[in-house]
Amino acid sequence: MLRSRLAPTPSGYLHTGNALNFLLTETLVRAGHGHLHLRIDDLDRERVRPAYVDNIFATLQWLGIRWDSGPRDAADFAACHSQHLRLALYAELLGCLAAVPGLVYACTCSRAQVAATAGPDGRYAGTCRHKALPLDTPGAAWRVCTAADPAPVRFADGLLGPQALDVAALVGDFVIRKKDGLPAYHTASLADDVADRMTLIVRGLDLLPSTAAQLWLARQAGPPWAVVFGAVRFWHHPLVLAPDGGKISKSQQTPLDKGALHDPALTPAALRARVAGWRFFS
């Protein structure tokens, strides 16, 4: 069965780009008589706010989106569906990765040090790659050495066509476990998608490097991660831009339903029509 998910992060009010992504995902799932799952990515507790969690449910209801599994409301989410209830799953994946010789290393660089030594594209310079610090070094993050497997990540995107992506060039040695011991985004997202048996993932074009990183990570972890995640189909859709041409930021937004009071282009009917009119449906 086709299975896809909505995976918002409660770090701000959802914006137009989130709404269109959700509607596109729902459209594809219903067209394929599939299953739509709601997952809320709440590992970053410093940025999560109860108002933002409430906004996720309010926005989905306002848009008229129905999901088949996952939390029904904020209370159900906190009690049964928070990512903090899946730490054992993430630890299992981290253990598989740490067991691969030469793959995972400890990094004690601060954010300021990473920024000061990064290249023009912002990639980590590999400062700690050859220090051989123990993985249990206090205050150390875990990174993966992407040079350990330089083969490109290949997959067929539903919109972009065949892809062959160089993970080392795109994202460099990325973090898989943060300094606080919690899994980083790529680790948790991969583990969740495998555990939930996703078969279709719909993302904005800006997350193409994330898809490459997660497919690469699954390849390193081996079965079942590589088998399940390697069979997922991906759609990377164009981004919705702010009026100034830049990327929309959650920090700049008010709730969508409030904006719709003053802008007829932001009503649920208008947003659904916008998705239906996208050229890849014609």
C-alpha positions in Angstrom: 0.0 0.0 0.0 1.1 3.5 -0.7 2.0 5.2 2.6 3.1 8.8 3.0 3.3 11.3 5.8 3.0 14.9 6.9 6.0 15.8 9.1 5.8 19.4 10.4 8.1 20.8 13.0 6.4 22.9 15.7 9.1 25.6 15.7 6.8 28.3 14.3 3.4 28.9 12.8 2.9 26.9 9.6 3.1 28.9 6.4 1.8 28.8 2.8 4.6 26.4 1.7 3.7 24.0 4.4 0.1 24.1 3.4 0.8 23.4 -0.2 3.1 20.6 0.6 0.4 19.0 2.8 -2.2 19.4 0.1 0.1 17.9 -2.5 0.9 15.0 -0.3 -2.8 14.4 0.5 -3.7 14.6 -3.2 -1.1 12.0 -4.2 -2.1 9.7 -1.4 -5.8 9.8 -2.1 -5.2 9.4 -5.8 -3.3 6.2 -5.0 -5.8 5.0 -2.5 -3.1 5.1 0.1 -2.5 5.8 3.8 -1.7 9.3 5.2 0.2 9.5 8.5 0.8 12.5 10.7 4.2 12.8 12.4 5.3 15.8 14.3 9.0 16.3 14.6 9.5 17.7 18.1 13.1 16.6 19.1 14.3 20.2 19.2 12.7 21.1 22.5 14.3 24.5 22.6 12.3 25.6 19.6 9.0 23.7 20.2 6.1 25.7 21.7 2.6 24.4 22.7 1.1 27.1 20.5 2.9 25.8 17.5 1.8 22.2 18.2 -1.8 23.5 18.5 -1.3 25.4 15.2 -0.5 22.2 13.3 -3.8 20.6 14.2 -5.7 23.9 13.6 -4.1 24.3 10.2 -4.8 20.7 9.1 -8.4 21.0 10.2 -8.7 24.4 8.5 -7.4 23.0 5.3 -9.8 20.0 5.5 -7.0 17.5 5.5 -7.8 14.0 6.8 -5.0 11.8 8.1 -5.3 8.0 8.8 -2.9 7.6 11.6 -0.8 9.6 14.1 -1.9 12.0 16.8 -5.5 13.2 16.8 -4.8 16.3 18.9 -2.1 18.0 21.0 -2.9 15.8 24.1 -2.8 12.6 22.1 0.5 13.7 20.6 2.2 14.4 23.9 1.0 11.2 25.4 1.5 8.7 22.6 3.3 10.2 19.6 6.2 12.5 20.6 9.5 11.6 19.0 10.9 11.6 22.6 9.0 8.3 23.0 11.1 6.8 20.2 14.6 7.3 21.6 15.2 3.5 21.7 14.5 3.3 17.9 17.0 6.1 17.2 19.6 4.6 19.5 19.3 1.3 17.5 20.0 3.1 14.2 22.9 5.1 15.8 24.3 1.8 17.1 24.2 0.3 13.6 26.1 3.3 12.2 28.7 3.4 15.0 29.5 -0.2 14.3 30.6 0.5 10.8 34.4 0.8 10.8 35.7 4.3 10.0 32.2 5.8 9.5 31.3 7.7 12.7 33.6 10.1 14.6 33.3 12.4 17.6 33.4 16.2 17.0 33.9 18.7 19.7 33.8 21.8 17.5 31.6 24.6 18.6 29.1 26.3 16.2 31.5 29.3 16.1 34.4 27.0 15.2 32.4 25.2 12.5 31.4 28.6 11.0 34.9 30.0 11.1 36.4 27.0 9.3 33.6 26.2 6.9 34.0 26.6 3.1 32.0 29.1 1.1 29.1 26.6 0.9 28.9 26.2 4.7 30.1 22.6 4.8 32.0 21.4 7.8 35.7 21.4 7.2 36.3 18.0 8.8 38.4 19.4 11.6 37.8 16.4 14.0 37.7 13.7 11.3 41.2 12.4 12.1 41.5 13.2 15.8 40.2 9.7 16.8 38.3 11.1 19.8 36.3 8.4 21.7 32.6 8.5 20.8 31.8 8.9 24.5 33.8 12.1 24.7 31.8 14.5 26.9 30.1 17.2 24.9 30.9 15.7 21.5 28.6 15.4 18.6 28.8 12.4 16.3 29.5 13.0 12.6 29.8 10.6 9.6 32.8 10.6 7.3 31.1 10.9 3.9 34.4 10.2 2.2 34.1 6.6 3.5 31.6 6.0 0.7 31.9 8.4 -2.1 29.6 6.7 -4.5 26.7 9.0 -5.5 23.2 8.5 -4.2 20.9 7.5 -7.1 17.1 7.6 -7.2 14.3 8.5 -9.5 12.4 11.6 -8.4 8.7 11.9 -9.3 9.2 15.5 -10.6 12.9 15.9 -11.2 13.6 12.6 -12.9 16.8 10.5 -12.3 19.1 11.9 -9.6 22.8 11.1 -8.9 23.9 13.2 -5.9 27.3 13.5 -4.3 26.6 13.6 -0.5 30.1 14.7 0.4 29.8 17.7 -1.9 26.2 18.6 -0.9 26.3 18.3 2.9 29.8 17.2 3.9 30.3 15.3 7.2 26.9 15.8 8.8 25.9 15.3 12.4 23.9 12.2 13.3 23.9 12.7 17.1 23.9 16.0 18.8 26.0 17.1 21.7 23.1 16.6 24.1 22.9 12.9 23.1 19.7 13.3 21.1 19.6 12.1 17.4 20.0 14.7 14.8 17.3 15.4 12.2 18.7 13.0 9.5 18.9 10.1 12.0 15.4 10.6 13.4 13.7 11.2 10.1 15.3 8.1 8.5 14.4 5.9 11.5 10.8 7.2 11.7 10.2 6.7 7.9 11.5 3.2 8.1 9.6 2.3 11.3 6.4 3.8 9.7 7.0 1.9 6.4 6.7 5.0 4.3 6.7 4.4 0.5 6.3 8.0 -0.7 7.9 11.2 0.7 7.0 14.6 -0.7 9.4 17.5 0.1 10.3 20.9 -1.1 13.2 21.3 -3.4 15.3 22.8 -0.6 15.3 19.4 1.1 16.9 17.5 -1.8 20.3 17.5 0.0 18.5 16.0 3.1 17.0 13.2 1.0 20.5 12.5 -0.4 22.0 12.4 3.1 19.3 10.1 4.5 19.6 7.7 1.5 23.3 7.6 2.0 22.9 7.0 5.8 20.5 4.2 5.1 23.0 2.6 2.8 25.6 2.7 5.5 23.3 1.2 8.1 22.3 -1.8 5.9 19.1 -3.9 6.3 16.4 -3.1 7.2 17.1 0.6 6.9 18.6 0.4 3.4 15.9 -2.0 2.1 12.9 0.0 3.3 14.2 3.5 2.7 15.8 2.5 -0.6 12.4 1.6 -2.0 10.8 5.0 -1.1 9.6 7.2 -4.0 10.4 10.9 -3.7 8.7 14.0 -5.0 10.6 17.3 -4.6 8.4 20.2 -5.5 9.3 23.8 -6.3 9.4 26.1 -3.3 6.8 28.7 -2.5 8.7 32.0 -2.1 8.1 35.1 -0.1 7.1 38.4 -1.9 10.7 39.5 -1.9 11.8 36.3 -3.6 13.3 34.7 -0.6 12.4 31.5 1.3 9.4 31.8 3.6 10.4 31.8 7.3 8.1 30.5 10.0 9.3 33.2 12.3 7.7 35.8 10.0 4.3 34.2 9.9 1.0 34.6 11.6 -1.4 31.6 11.5 -2.6 30.9 8.0 -6.3 31.1 8.9 -5.7 34.6 10.2 -4.0 35.7 7.0 -6.9 34.3 5.0 -9.2 36.8 6.6 -7.5 39.5 4.5 -6.2 37.6 1.5 -8.6 35.5 -0.7 -5.5 33.7 -2.2 -4.9 32.1 1.2 -8.3 30.4 1.7 -8.4 26.6 1.7 -10.3 26.5 -1.6 -7.7 28.8 -3.2 -4.8 26.8 -1.9 -6.4 23.5 -3.1 -7.0 25.1 -6.5 -3.4 26.2 -6.7 -2.2 22.6 -6.1 -4.6 21.2 -8.6 -3.4 23.7 -11.2 0.3 22.8 -10.8 1.7 21.8 -14.2 2.8 18.3 -13.2 -0.9 17.4 -12.8 -1.8 18.4 -16.3 
